[in-house]
């Protein structure tokens, strides 16, 4: 209506102009006076039109914000729902939290099961024993266990199995039909959006959610202060569940209620009381986080780790084209459906720094080649003992005469200790930095303060030297050069080092999230491939090629 008024005033101005031009008579002073009056009228009209335009702009902006969820909506219907909730007892069917999918759209979190829910106020002490026995039989549960569970309820809850722990127990379609047919007042078979599949190991980089009051207090102090959150609310405990927690929170839960009329409040519940479901009216949420993971590959590698008895360690697979994380396995396994924060199983060993050993010999060779302290055609003599610092080769008696490529293929400690002693600590440390060691390399936003920051918050930087008192300390250099002493590297850094060599020394930041989409499928946020350059520059393509040749020899001859 406001926009129509603005258009209408403009039409009046055009009409008056046309009328004056068709008349052709000279009105003299009368026309001048009339013209002044018309000009005054026009000025008033356009001033009024301008005011209307401003009001229209404000109106449209507010309408946009309301529709996009940017402002709270004073909706009488919603207010009525809130009032009715005071006479209801509710049970969450779906928290509204966003879910994760792999690069092909396969769900990593989220799925629908059907569980048995009970509303204690609806039972009212009038339990039908025969119906309860039919329910128990349909659930394949002893009647006494079911009766004890129902008797102990003080608020709506799900049947979570005999031990009463974990997520709601899932029931088959056949069991569901029998449960419905039993007709037990206050007991329902309802859909539940389950986040993690029962009994399936989780992905440490995805993480888990749970109640963490201290973490909630630290992350959501303003929301707690104004009553928008509770300390008991679930929050991401690690991984992407934690780093993307604010985005994943969504617009609110879907809740089932036993609705009571005002009359039934005085008479008690009746079997005719209705079960109602309320959910947020928002087309944008929950969000979907599209990861770079290949879930099929991830599960195959998890099975491989189990078959080969990997008790503690990690497997990382990066896409050589862009450093995207295709699979990231950590052991011991984590089961996010039943977990306690702080347990050893929650440690993501793909992001924890550990002594790398022979992998670091790539850095030593690169540093020596870049500094001109090593010739690609040089040979070495290994007799099994280095002769100082207590160093020896892993092969008793030594390797004998070795080329540089053979020294890397055979992982000869004697040859690489000799190479390392030609360097300074600075040369070794800077080359490590150029190859992504001694610093975090995981993807993070270019600028702070945005909706997404550092994705892999648990990633450790590792280190090359704990302390340097003498940059020419031979023992320090020799032990560091073979990946011992103080050196620590994460499996993610090690995998990215290889990708960097394959790219001729050009380093990218391993990415685990590609994009985030709204519930309607539209793109909310794109996380582009990012470089992760060192402040010391990069290794040369020639050095990268030399290292790759040595690595090929490791596979063929090592």
N, C-alpha and C positions, 0 to 999 in steps of 0.2 A: 504493500500500500504506500509506503514512504517513497519507494522508487517510482511508482506511478505518479505521485504528486510532483516529483521533480520533472519528469517527462512532460506532464501536463502544463506546467508553467512555461517551459520552453516552447511548446506548441502555441500558447497564447501570444507570445512575443512574435512569432513568425506570422500568425494570422493578422495582427495589428499592422505589421509592416506591409503586408500585401494589400490590405484595405486602403492605406494611405496612398499607395502608388497607383491604384486604379482610378482614383477620383480626378485628377488633372486640374482642379480649380485652385486659384490663389486665395487662401483664406486670410492673408494679412496678419494683423495683430491677434485676431481671434485664433488663427491657426497656431501662432507663436505661443500664446497662452496655453492652448490645448496641447501643443508639443511639450511645453514645460511640464504640464500635468502628467502627460503620458510618460515622459522621462522619469518623473518622480515615481509614478506607478511601477514603471519597469524596474527602477532601482529597488523599490520595496519588494517587488516580486522576486527579483534575483537574490536579494538578501535573504528572503524567506526560503527560497529554493536552496541557497547555500546552507542555511541552518538545517533544512530537511536532509540535505546530502550528508552533512556531518552526523546527524542522528541516524541516518540509514547506514552509514559506515560503522558506527558503534554497534548498531543492532546486528548487522551482518557478521561483524567480528565476534560478538558474543555468541551468535548462533553457531558460528564455526567452532568456537571453543567448546560449547556445550556438546556439539555433535562429536567432537574428537576426544571428549573426556577431559579437556583441559580445565573445566570449571565444574563445581558440583551443581547438580540439577535439582532445583526445588520442585520435585515432582510429587503431586498429591498421591498418586498411586503408590510410589515408593515409600512415602511417609506412612501410608496406610499399611503397607507390608511390614514396615518397621514396628508399627504399633501392634500388629497382629502377632509378630514374633515374640512379643512379651508374653503371649498366652500359648506359646508353642514350646516344644522341646525339639532341638535340631540335631542332625547328624550330617557330617561333611561327606559328600559323595565324590567331590573333586575339589582339590585345593585351589585350582585355577593357575597353578604354577606352570610356566612354560616348559616345553620338552626339547630333547635333543634328538637329531636324526643324523645319519651318516651322509657321506658325500652323494650317495644315490637315493637318499630319502628314506632309507630303512630306519625304523624307530630304534633308538638306543634306550630311551626312557619312555614310560607311558604305555598304557594298555588298559583294556576294560575287562574286569572279571565280575562275576556275580557272587555276592556274599549275603550271609544271613545277618540281619540287623534287628535289634529288639529295642522297643521304647517302653521303659519300665512303668511310666505313669499309665500307659494304656493297658498294662496287665492288671493293675488294680487288685492284686491278690485273688483274682477270679480265674486262676489258671485251669484250663480244661485238661485234665490228666490224659484223657484219651488222645486229644489233639496233640498234646506235648509229646506223647509216645510216638505218634505218627511223624511229627517233625524230627524227633531224634533218630528214628529209623531212616528217614529220607536223608538225614545228614550223616548217617553211619556213625553216630555218637551214642554212647550209653545214656539212657534216660536220666540217670542220677547226675551225670556230669552236666547235662543241659539244664536240669532243674536247679542245680546249685548255681550255675552261671546266671540264670534268670533271676533267682532269688537275691543274688548279690549285686544286681545292677542298681545304681542310683541315678544314672543318666544314660541316654541312648548310646549304644555301642555295637560294635561288630563282633561276631563270633570269630575269634582269632586262633582257634585250635584248642586242644586240651590244655596246653600250658598257658594259654591266654596272652602270648607274646607275639610280636611281629605284626604284619599287615593282616587284613581280613582274609580268612580262609576262602578259597575259590571253590565253587560248586558247579557241577556239570549241568547241562540242559535238562537231563533226565531227573537229576536230584532236584533241580529247580521246580519242575512241574509237580513233583510230589510234595515239596514244601508249600507251594501255593495251594495245592489241593487240600492240605491239612487244615487250612482255615484257622490258624491260631491267632487270636487278637493281639495286636502289638508286635507281631513277629513278621518280618517281610524279607523277601528276596529282592535285593536292590543292586543296581550297577555301581561299581566302584572303580575310579581311575587309579590304578596302581602304578606307582612310579618305578619300582624295581621288581623284576620277576623273582619269585621265591626260589632260593637255592641256586641261582645263577650268579657267578662271580661278577663283580662290577669292574669298571674301568677306572683306575685310580685318577686319571686325568679328568674324567667326568666328575668324580667325587661322590658325595652323599649328602643328604640333608638330615637334620635332627634338631632336637632342642638343645641349644647352647646358650644359656642365659648370659654368660660373660661376653661372648662374642656378639650376641644381639644388643647388649647394652653398649658395646663399643661401636657397633656399626649403625645403630638406629636410635641414638640418644634423643634427637629432636622428636622422632615419631613416638617414642615411648613417653616423652614429656607431655605431648598433647593427646595421648590416649589412642593414637592410631595403630599402635602395635602393643603386643604383650611379650613379656620375657619368655613365655612358654611357646611362642610361635616358632615354627620350624624355620631354620635358616641353613644355608649351605655351609657344610663343615670343611670342605676342601675342594680342590679342583675347580672346574668351571662352575659347579654348583655354587661355589663361594665367590669367585671373581665376577660372576654375572648375576649375583643374587638379586640385586635391585631390579634388573630388567626382568628376571624370571618370576618375580613376585606376582605379577598379573593384576587383574581387576577385582579379585575376590573369589570366594568359594561358591560352589553349587551345594546347596543344603536341602535335605529332606526334613519336613516337619510333620508332626501329628497335629493337625489343626483342631482346635476345640472352639465350639460356639460359646457365647456368654452363658447360655443356659446350661451347657454341659459342665461348666466350671463348678456349678453348685450341685450338680447331680452325679458327677464323676464321668469318666470316659465311657463311651458306648462303642460298639463294634462298627457303628456307622460313621464314626469320626474319620475324616479324610486324611490321607497322606498327600502333602503338597511339596513341591520342589521349587525353590527360587534360585536363580543364577544371575550373574551380572549381565546387564544389557549393554554389551560393548563388542563391536565387531573387530576390534584391533587385538584383543587379548583373549587367550594366552599366546605368547610369542613362540616361534619355533626357531631354535638355534641349529643352523646347518653346519656341521663340523666337516673337517677334511678326512675324517676316519673312514676306512673301508671296513665295515663291521664283519663281513665275511672273512677277510684276512685277519682281523683282530681275533676272532673266535678260533681260527685255525692255529694261530700262534699261541693262544692260551692253551689249547689242547696239546700242542707240541711241548710246551713248558711242563705240563702235567705228566705227559708220557715219559719225559726225560728226567723227571725228578728234580726240576729246578725249585729249590726251596727258598732261595734268596737271590734276587737279581732282577734284570730287566732286559727287554727286547724292544728296540726302537727301529721302525722302518719309515724312512722319509722318501717322498717322491723326488727323484733326482732332477726333475725338470724345474721344480719350484720350491723345494724343501718343505712342502706340506707334510704334516704328520699323517701317515696312512695307518699305522698301528703303533700302539704304545702299551706294552705289557709290563706289569710289575708283580713280583712275588716276594713275600707270601700273598696269597689271594685275599681279596677283600669282598665281603658280602654285604652290600649297602642296605639290604632289607632288614638286617639285624646286626647293628654295629655299635660300638662304644668309642667315642672320640679318645684319641691318645693311645689306642692300641697300636702295636707294631705293624699290624696288617694295613693300617691306613697310610703308611709311609710310601710315597711314590718313588721307588728306587731309580726310575728313569730320570728323575730330576735331582737325585741326591748324589753329591760328589764323592768319588771313591778313588783309590789309587789305580791309575790306568795301566801301569806296566808298559808292555811293548808298544801299545798304541801311540805312546808319546814319542817313540823313536821317529815317527813321521815329522814331528815338530823339530826335533834335533837335526835331522837331515835337511829340512827346509831352511832352518836358521843358518846352517853352515854353507849351503849353496847360495843363499841370498847375500851372505857376508863375504863370499869369495874365499872361504876357508876350506873348501872341499871341491875336488874335481869329480865330475860324474864318472870318469873312467878310472878313478883311484882304486887301489887294492889294499887289503888289510890282512894281517896275520893273526890268527887266533889259536893259542896253545891251551886254552881252557882257563888260564888264570891271567888276570889283568896285571897283577904284580904290586898293586897298592890299593889302599882304602878297603881292603877285604873283598874286593869285587872279583867275581869269577863268572865264567859263562855257564849257561844251563847245561851244555853238552860236555860231559867229562872228556878231557883230552883235547877239546876244542874243535873248531871247524877247519883249521888249516888256512890255506890261502883263499881269500874271498874278494869278489868285486863288491862295489857298493850295492848293486842290485841284489846280489846274493846275501850280503850282510843283512839287508832288510828282510829278504825272504826267509832267512834262517833265524832272524831275530837275535843276532849275535851281540851279546852284552859287551864283549871286549871291544869290538869295532866301534860301537856307538858311545862307549865311555871315552874312547880316544877322540872321537869327533867332538863330543861335548866339551872336552877340555881345551879345545881350540877357540871356544867362544867365550864371551862375557855373559854374566847373568842378565844384563840388559838386552843383549842380542837374542838370547833364548826366550826371555819374557815377552819381548815385543813381537817376535814371530808367533808365539803362542796366542797372543792377542789378535794378530792378523788372521789366525785360523779359528778364532772363536773360543779359545780356552782362557780360563781365568776371569771370565765375565759372563753374564747372562746373555743368552742369544734368542730366547723365545720371543714370539711376536708381541709387540706392545704398540699402543697408539702413538702417533707422532707427537701429540700434544696431550698434556694432562688436563683433567677437569671435564673430559667428555663422558659419554655414557659407558664407554669401554676403555679400560686402561691396560694393565698387564694381565694377560690371560692365565699364564702358568705361574701363579704367585709362589708356589712351593719350589720353583727352580732355584738351585744354588749356583753361585758363581764359580765355585771351586777356587784353586790357587795354584801357582807355580812354585813360589818360594814363600816360606813362612817368615823368614827374616834373612836379610843379606848383610853380612858384616864385611865381606871381602868379595867383590865382584869377580875376582879371579881365583876364588877358592876351588882348587882342583877337585877335591872330594865332593863338594856341594854340586859342582857342575857335572861330574861323572855320574853321580847317583841320580841327579835330576834328569840327565840326558837319557837314562834308560827307564824313565817313568816311575822312579822310586822317591825316596826321601819325603819331601813335603807336597809332592804333586798330587792334586785331586781333580778329577774330571767327571762330569755327568755323562751317562750314556747318550743323552740328547746332544750334548756338545760333540761327543765322539762321532755320532752319525752325521751331524751337520758338517763336521770337518771333512768327511768324505765327499759330501755333496759339494762343498766349496772347492775341493780339488777337481771334481768332475766339471765344475763351471769355470775352470781355469783361474781360480783364486777369487772369484766374485762371490761374496757371502750374502746369503739371504737369511731372514729370520724365520725359523720354523713356525708355521701357522697351524693352529688346530681348529679355528673357526673361520669359515668362508663368509657367512652372511647371517643376518637375523631377519626373520620375516614375521609380518603380522599374521593374525589368525586367518585373515581372508586371502593370504598368499602374497600380498604385496610386499615389496622390499622395504624394510625399515632401515637397515644399516648394512653396508658393504665393508668388509675388512680386506683391503687390498694386500697383495704380496708386497712385502717391504724388504729393503736391503738392511743389512746389519754391519756397516763398515767399521773398521777399526780406526782409531785415531792415529795409528802408525801406518796406515795405508794397507796394501794387500800384497800377497806373494805373487811373483810373476807367473805367467802361463807356462814358461819353461820349467820352473821349479815344480809347478803342479803336475806337469807331464812326467817329470822324473820320478816323483813320488808314486804316481799311478802305475808306472812301469814296475816299480818295486812291489806294489800291492798285487799286481797281476802275477808276479813271480811267487808271492806268498801263496796264492791259490794253486798255482801249477806245480811249484817245486818245494814250497815250505812244509 
